[in-house]
Amino acid sequence: MLSEKYVCKTFSSYEDLLEKFKINVPDNFNFGFDVVDLIADKDPDKKALVWCNEHGDERIFTFGDIKKYSNKAANFFKSLGIKKGDAVMLILKRRYEFWFAIIALHKIGAVPIPATHLLTEKDIVYRNNAADIKMIVSVATDNVPETINKAEHESPSLKYKVSVHGGVEGWYNFTAEMEKQPDVFKRPEGEDATVNEDKFLLYFTSGTTGMPKMVLHDYTYPLGHLITSAWQNLADGGLHLTVADTGWAKAAWGKLYGQWLHGCSVFVYDFDKFMPKNLIEVLTKYGVTSFCAPPTVYRYLIKEDLLKYDLSRLKYCTVAGEPLNPEVYNKWKELTGLRLMEAYGQTELIALICNFPMMTPKPGSIGKPSPCYNVDIVNEEYNSCETGEVGQIVVRMSGSKPVGMFCGYYRDDALTKSVWHDNMYFTGDTAYKDEDGFFWFVGRADDIIKSSGYRIGPFEVESALIEHPSVLECAITAVPDPDRGQIVKATIVLSKGYKASHDLAVELQNHVKKVTAPYKYPRIIEFVDELPKTISGKIRRVEIRQTDNKTK
């Protein structure tokens, strides 16, 4: 297994993991050549990627195929003039061409910027100019080419447009142009060669406040996902599915780096509309062995008749992306016999706090710190919090940055320094630690509610409300109050079959009083049709607060 070249694999306990886990970083590591091509040369027929879509189409690619097509793509991009350091945006949804393109860019030394197809003209103009994007490789569907064409006149750095899965007038056709190219691409040398400190990958985060930040990673970033894959309990020869579009950092966590380092095949289910029944059917049909999804997906899956499906080949399940409600954990275990192993991380990091395979999880806890990271919870004076005390999650630094951690916010030193100072990186998220060392997520630091001297985390109240059958989604925010400082407000989207009423609001308030400490109940309840969200699906509590302030 290739991962053993970079890290010890076998751990008998969490303490053993902390002691033995050490990533060996070679000089001038390049994932394209040192992982993809190395596996392809040793075992060209080893399965790398299994792709299918909601229409019944499927493709299977070996590592030999990935090497061949990424070399062809690299030669095509190079023929256009794409070189080391050039920024290239990839808007490819779940198309298998994404893997050809991103590996090709890694080999060249260009900087891929994965992005969602939901970007508006304004979003694309902002990204093009912020990162000096030179080329966009995009699906030819969903009106994305039209949006890019509109953005082009305000994007002076954009020189090349390439379409995938269909032709677009005036654009290069990825498949047609790639097929013209030779399938050998020599590793660059001299000034064109990549080194560990070079720009490797750039993500625009969809923050809940302000414009998106540019998170920059270097060439050692894939090796950091050896921690992520340890959490996912990947096996050589396994088949792993992470539910994520390639435009999000979650794809780097679950659809590429850690999986291939472990010799685990990546399974891709390409769909436009999420249908729980269809997802269960492909899990069964293709024999997925490990599965990762956000809690929302599991919340839909447990409503299906899971017992009529043969999920015997599914051996391990993980969850990340948003906090996991304990009732979802318990129901999934009841129906499948499998535990949901939660983890916490950010686009800026990898899996920072995890429930690792050798641990017995506490439902609702995000787990314990990953090895290689000195994770702590600190108060406003930057001192370590006591057991049970809520504070901000930080990474304490000593010497060089840990493998897998970002280099900073690209072209924004002030923003970088605002979160990375006093030998600590501040995540902006709050939690507390229990007597056994498990971390419990509370919420974003900006979202903490201070009412009558109490500190109330939105997640705990939201979890209590979600337990009620009438609540489909909810967001907890603070409303200024002259007597208490702040009071708790719940903005709620109701499940089908329920109607907003005063009686239902009182019922929900009483429900929260029973499930949590009474002082945490929402004194204000507003029923809405939908919650404001970022394009990545995160609830914009700041928008709710701003609306409340305007209507006062």
N, C-alpha and C positions, 0 to 999 in steps of 0.2 A: 504494500500500500504506500503510495507516494507521500501521504501525510506523515508517515514515520520518519521521513527524511528531515522533516522540519519540527516535529514535536513528538514527545513520548505519548503513546496512545492508551495504555492500560492503567486504570486508576481504581483502587479498591474502595476508596472513601473520598468524601469531600476534602478531608484533611490531606489525603494522599495527592489529590488533584492540586491543591494549593502548593504542596511541597515540590512536586515533580514537573508540573506543567511549565515548560519554558520553550518559547519559539526560537528556533535557530534561523536567523536571517542571513542568507548568503549575500555576497556582494552582487550588485547589478541584477537583482531578481526581476524577471519579466514573466508574468503569468502565462502569456501567450506561448513563449518558447520553452519555459522551464516547467510548465505543467501540461498544457494541451499537447504541444508537439512531443514532449517526452513520453507521455502516455501513448500517443499515436505511433511513435517509433517502436515502442516495446510491445504494444498490443493494439494494432490498428483496428481490430474488429470489436474492441470493447465498446459497449453501448454507452453513449454520452448523453443523448437527448431523445426523448420520446415526446412527440408533439401530436396533438389532435385538436379538433375544433368542434363546435356545437353542431356542425353540419355532417359530421361523420368522417371527415377527411383526416388522414393521419400520415405522419412521416417519422421515420426512425433514423437517427444519425449516429454513426460511430465516431470515436475520436479521430480515426483516419479521415472521416468525412469533414469533421470540424477543422482539422488542420488544412485540408485541401481547400475548402471554401473560404476559410479566413485568409489563406495565402492569396487566393484569387481576388478577394475583396481588397486586401492590402495593396496588391498590384494595381487594381483599378483606382483606388483612392490616391495612390502615389502618382499615377498617370495624370491626375487632375492637378497635382501640385500640392496635395496634402502632405505635410511634413511634421517632424517632431515639434511639439508644442502648440500645434494648431487646434483650435476648439471646434468640435463637431457635435451638433445636437442630434440625438437619436429619438425619433418619435415613432416607435415601432410596435406599440401595444404589446401583444403576446406573439407576434409573428416570429417564426424560427430564424428569420434573417437577422434578428437582433444579435444572436450569438455569433454569426459570421462577422458582422460589422464591428462589434465591440472588441472581439479578439484581434481583428485586423488592425484596429486603431491602437490597441496595446502594443502590437508588434511594431508598428510604425513609430510609436512614441507620441502620437497625437492624443488629445484630451477629450474623451467622450463625455457628453453631457446628456444623460438619459432624461427624457421629459414625457409628460402625459399628452395625449391627443386632445385633452380638454382645454388646452391653452387658448386664450383669446388673442386677437391681433395685438392688443396692448401688451399682453404677457410675452409674446414672441419678440416684439420690438425691444422690450426691456431686457430680455435675456440676450438677444443678439448683441446689443450695445454694451451691456454690462460685462460680457465675457469675450467680446470680439469674435463671435462665432463666424467661422469661415464657410462651413458647409452644414446643410441640414439633410439628414436621411430620414424620410418620412413615409408612412403608409399613404397609399393613394386614395384612401377612403375617408369617411366621416367629415368631409369638407375641410380637412386639414390642409391640403395643398392650396386651396383658395385662401385660407387664412394666412398662410405663409406668404403667398404672392402679394397680399394686401400689405403685409408687414415689411416687405422687401424694400420699398422706397424710403423707409426710415431706418434702414439697416445697412449702412455703408460697408461693413466688414463682410457681409454675406456674398459669397462668390458662386457657390455651387448648390444646386438642389437636386436631390436624388430620390426617385420614387420606388417604393417596394410594394409588391402585390398589386400591380397595375401600372399602366403608363399614364403620364401627365404631360400635356403639351409643353414643350420648352424645358423639360426636365430630363436628366439622365435616368435611364431605366436600370435599376440595380442588377437584376438578374441577367439581362441581356449584356450589359457591359462587363459584369463579372465573368461571365462564361467565355468572353474573348481573351481573358488573361491567363498566363501560365499559373500552374498550381505550386510553384516553388517560390518562396520569398526568403531571401537570405537575411539573417540577423544583422541589423545595422551595426556598423563599427565606427570608431572615432567619435567625432562630434555628433553623429546621428544616433549613436548608441544611447540607450536609456540607463540611468543610474537610479539607485533607490530614492534619492531625494527629488527626483523629477516630478512634475505634475502628471498625475495618473488618471484621476477621475474627479469630476466636478458635479455637485448636486445643488440645485436651487431648492432650498427647503420651503415648504408651504407653511410658513409661520402663522400663528393665530393673531399676530399683530405686525404691522409694518410690511415693507416690501420683502420679497424672498431674499434670504441670505445665500451666498455662494460658499458651499462647504467644499474645501479642497483636500483631497487625499493624495498620498504619494504611492510609489510603486510597491511598498511593503504592505499596503492595505489588504490585499487578498489573504496574506498570511494571518492577519488578525482574525479572520473568519474561521481559523482553526478552533478558536474558542466557541464561536457560534455553532459550528458543526458538532463540537463536543456536546453542547447543550441539545442539539437536535438528535444526538445518538445515531449518527449516520453510519452505514455499513458498506463496505466494499461490495459492489454488486447489487446494492439496494436501489430502490426507485423512490425518489423524494419529490413531493409536490408542496410548494409554498404558493398560497393563493395571493398573487400580487401582479400588478401590471409592471412591465419593465421600466416604466417611467419613474418608479419609486425606489428608494434605497433598500426597501424590503426585498427587492429582486436580487440585489447584491448579497443579501443575507441568505437567501433560500433558493436561488435559481442559477448559481454559477460558481462562485469561488470556493467556498467550503465544501460543496458537494463534489466538485471535480478533484479537489485535493485529496478527498477520501475515496476516490474511485466510485462514487455513487452517481447513478444516472439521474438526470434532471427530467422530471415529468412536467409538461406544459399543457394545460387545458385552456385553449383559446376561445373565449366567449365574449359576447357583447352584453348580454343580460344574465345576471346571476340567477340561476334556478337551482335551489337546493337539491331537488331530486336528480337533476342531470349531473351535478357534482358527485353525488353518492354513487351514481351508476358508473362514472368513469373511474372512481376510486376502486370499485369492485372489478370492473372489466379488465383494467390494466394491472391490477395487483400492486397498487401503491403500498410501499412498506413503511414510509414515514411521511407525516403530514403536518403542515404548519399553516395556521390561518388566524386572523384576528378574532376576538370574542364574538363579534357580530355574526360572522359566518357560522360558528358553532351554535349560536343562539337560534339560527334558522334550521340548522341540521337536526337539532334535537327535537324539533317539531315534526320531523318526518318519521315515517314508520321504519326506523333503522333495523329493527329486528328481522325484517324480511329480506335483508341484504346480507350477502356473505362478505364480511369484512375481516375474515380470518388472516389474510396476508398483511393487514395493517397492524404493525407492531408498536408504533410509537407516535405520539401526538404532542405537538408543541403549540404555544399560543403567544402572540406578541402583537404590538401595534396600538393597544389601548388596554386599560386595566381589565382584568378578568373578574367577573362577578362569581362568587362562590357557588350560587345555585346552578350556573352553567357547568362548572366543574363537576358538581355532584351528579347532575343529570347525564352528562356525557359518560362518566364512569359507570353509572348504573346501566346505560344502554349498550356500551361497548366493552366494558371491563378495562378500559384504558384511562390512565391519568392524563390530565392536561398539564404539561410542564411549562410554566410561564417564564418569560424573561423580559428584561427591560433594557432598552438601549436607545440610541439616537442616531440620526444621520451622521452626526459628528463622531460617533463611536461605533463599536460593534456591540455584541451582547455583553452588557456591563454587569448586570445582576441576573442570576439565573437559578432555576431549579434544575440542577444537573441530574443525569440518570441515576447516579448512586445515592441520591437524596430522596427522602420521603417528603413530598411537598405539603405545605399547609395551604389549603384552598384559599385563594385571595392574596397570598403573599407572592411578591415578585422573586423571592429566593434569596440567595446569598451572593456576595461579590465574586466576579470572575477572577481567576488567577492572572497575574501580570498587571493587574490594576489595583492600586491602593485606594479603595472606595471608602468614603466616610460620609457621615451626616453631620452638618455643622449648624450652629446657631448664628444669630446676626453678628456675634463677635468673632466668628470663624473658629470657635472652639467646638470640639466633638460633643455631640449631644449625648445625654444620658439615655438609658434604656427607656423607651416609651415616649421620648421627647421628639416632637416634630421639628425637623430642620431641612436644609437643602442638601440634596445629594451632590457630592463633589468627588473629583478624582484628585488625590494629593500627588504632586509631582516631585520626583527626585531625579535629577539628571535629565536624560533625553526622554522624549515623549514615548509612551508605550506603543507597541505595534498595534495598528488598527485605529489609532486615534488620528483625528484630522490635523492638518498642518495649520489651520486657521481659516478665517473667513477671507476669501480671495479678494484682494484689492480693498480691504477694509480693516486696517490695523486698529482703529479706534474700537470697532465692534469686537474684534478679537480680544483686545485688552480688557474690555468690559466684562468678559466671562472667563478670562484666563489671567489671573493675577494672584499675588501672594502665594505662589507655588501651588496653586489649585486651579482646576477647571470647574466652573460652576454650571451645572446642568440646567438650572432654572426649575427643576422639579423637586418636590418635597416628599419626605417619607419619614418613617420612624423605624427603629429596630427593636425587636422583642428580646426576651431573655435568652432565646436560643440562637440569636444572631440572624434571624430572618428579617428581611426588609419588607415594609408594607407601604405601598404607594399612597400618597395623600392627594397630590394635585400639583398643578403649576404654581410656582411661588406667587405669581401675580393673582392667582385665583383663590388663595386662602381667605376665608371669611373670618373677621374678628368681631364677635358679638358678645357684649356684656363680659368681656374679659376672656371668653372662650375662643379657641382657634378651631375652625370647622373646615375640614377638607371636603370639596365638592364630591369626590368619588364615593365616599362612604354614604352620603345622602342619596346620590344617584343610584347606587347599588341597592339601597333599601327600596327606593321607588320602583326600580326595574323588577323587583320581586312581585309587585302587584300586577295581576293579569291585564289591567287596563292600560298600563304604561308601555308604549312601544319604544320611545326614546325620551330622554330628558336632559336638561342642563341646569346645574345649580349655580347661581350667581349671588352676589351681595347687593343689597339695596341700602343706601344711607338711611340711618334712623337717628333722630335727635336724642333718644334715651339710651339705646343699646349700641350706638356707633354704627353698626350694620345689622341687618337682619337677612335671613335666608329666603331666597326666591327660587321657585321651581318653574321652569318653562317646559311644558310637557306636550308631546305628540302622543295621542291616544291610539290604542290598537283598534282594529276593525270591530265594530259592534258596540263601541262605547261612545257616549256623547258627553260633552262638557256640561257640568252642572255644579251648583254650589254644594250639593250633597256629596258628589264624587270628590270634590276638593277636600271637604272635611274628612271623608273616608281615607283619603291618601295622607292627610296630615296625621291622623290617628295611627295609620299603618306605620309611618316613619317613627312616631313616638314609641311604638312597641318594639321596632326592630333595632333602633339606635337610642342613644341617650336623648331624652325628651327635648333638651335645649337645641338639638340640631334640626328639629322639624321645620319645614318651609312655612313661614308665616304668610307668604304670598305665593299663590299658584296661578299661572297663566297657561291656558290651553292654546296651542298653535297648530297649524297644519304642517309646518316643517321648521327645523332648526337651521340657523345660518351656519354654513360650513365652508371650510377651505376646499380647494379642488381635490385635495387628497382625502377629504372626508372628516377632517378634524372639526369639532364644534368650535365656533368662534364665540366664546363667552364674552369676549371684549365687545363684540357687536351688540349683544344683548344688553350689556351694561351701558353702552353708549346710547342705545335707544331709550332705555329707562331714564337716563339723565336728561335727554332731550324732551321727554314727555312730562317731566316733573313741573 
